[in-house]
Amino acid sequence: MDTKIIMLDENNFDKNIMQEAGAVLRQGGLVVFPTETVYGLGANALDPEAVKKIFEAKGRPQDNPLIVHIADIEEIKPLVSEIPEMAKRFMERFWPGPMTIILPKSSIIPDETSAALPCVGIRMPSNNVAREIIRAAGVPIAAPSANISGKPSPTDVQRCIEDLSGKVDYIIGGNMCDIGLESTVIDCTTEPTCVLRPGGITLEMLREVDEDTYIDPAIMKKPEKDFKPKAPGMKYRHYAPKAPVKIVQGDLKKTIEKINEIVQNYIDENKVVGIMATDETANYYKNGIVISLGSRKNMISVSQSLFETLRMFDDKEVDIIIAEAFEEKGVGVAVMNRLKKSAGFDIIKV
């Protein structure tokens, strides 16, 4: 397949390109496009054959549900059988934006999109390019992250090209993604509201709408083999670079000492070691390839850098990645969720 690659500016783009991409989606093709979270791989959510192409291009397990993207609030009505009042309150507060809401699906959502679940995740992105493409398509768009399944999600279009060129019809590149982590997923089919995937919309922000909102404890630990995911990213190894990742968690001074010790041991074995550090700690590491995610005082910056940093370690062909842990509050909950999954929950506590 010849992939058409188009680069544009999110704030100044040719709408004819959007119409072309929309027509491809409407006709059952695949289009990669930017969002405020990560790049998405889109197909017509109502076309089972088009949706199957997503799973084929990504190598994605069939029981991993897809999120359906809309451009305007009215588009949700035919897709779901019910919209609880609490869900409406979340939509009013956080849409358009990086939040997916799980709702009971209507009969027009195929099982291929929802992984045969009775519910479906709906999101209205805030990215201008994403919304224009969805409008041009005239259909809701199912879109997981635009990468080979299991790898770190792409926040830079170059990573989409590396993974999917030749497998999709269009790759539309824009600016770097603002948030750098996939959307927060909340389940509004139950009471109280349950967070199934943490993201840029934090638990603290959600509790301003529903004070009883809680995080599903299952998402912060290794899933059981027979676990049936209700949202993407809950079951399978995700966000993983080629090299194994180990997390060192605890007092920061002890963390630095432990990482230096671990790194030296690997170097003695002639291993190339990557260290995922922060601005506050990077200079304390004596050996290894050190990349800072940014300052611990700015967790949005850390979240923006996380996936691309994992990809950079792949580029450098390291044998092992040692990562510092972060406090699990605010956006740090989402960062640690992704980091733990990338490490297969291999955590060294100090």
Buried (B, 14 or more C-beta within 10 A) or exposed (E): EEBBBBEBEBEEBEEEBBBBBBBBBBEBBBBBBBBBBBBBBBBBBBBBEBBBBBBEBBEBEEEBBBBBBBBEEEBBEEBBEEBBEBBEBBBEBBBBBBBBBBBBBBEEBBEBBBBEBEBBBBBBBBBBBBBBBBBBBEBBBBBBBBBBBBBBBBBBBEBBBBBBBEBBBBBBBBBEBBBBBBBBBBBBBEEEBBBBBBBBBBBEBBBEBBEEBEBBEBBBEEBEEEEEBBBBBBBBBBBBBBBBBBBBBBEBEEBBBBBBEBBEEBBEEEBBBBBBBBBBBBEBBEEBBBBBBBEBEBBBBBBBBBBBBBBBBBEEEBBBBBBBBBEBEBBBBBBBBBBBBBBBBEBBEB
